[in-house]
Amino acid sequence: MVQEEEAQITELLATAKTIAVVGLSSKSHRPSFGVSRYLQSSGYRIIPVNPNESEVLGEKCYARIEDIPEKIDIVDIFRRSELVPEIVDAAIRTGTLAVWMQEGVEDEASAERARKAGLIVVMNTCIAKELHKRRQ
């Protein structure tokens, strides 16, 4: 990662408060659950986005980003890369500050669309690992 990207991630993690986690599962063995639990224990408000869940980690779950009634700082994506375009479009429509695609999740066209709309984009990177690295 280049120094400019590192600085942008550091600033984003320092200022963000609310993270919508798309694809968050209530199954504790899933990476989305562990990452979200770590973020929650680090002081972030986690909002689960998964139409198959009603509540995860003590938070009400929403079917879509557009259904969340409050401001979202980061949309963290735990979905297959081919599902990213509609998630990024929802993030743009709702005025989200940043889109974060977890390890193994990449979509350059969606990333470019998000950047053009003024969003910060992090791709193929684990948000929990980045936060942990900055807390040591």
Secondary structure, 3 states (H helix, E strand, C coil): CCHHHHHHHHHHHHHCCEEEEECCCCCCCCHHHHHHHHHHHCCCEEEEECCCCCEECCEECECCHHHCCCCCCEEEECCCHHHHHHHHHHHHHCCCCEEEECCCCCCHHHHHHHHHCCCEEECCCCHHHHHHHHHC
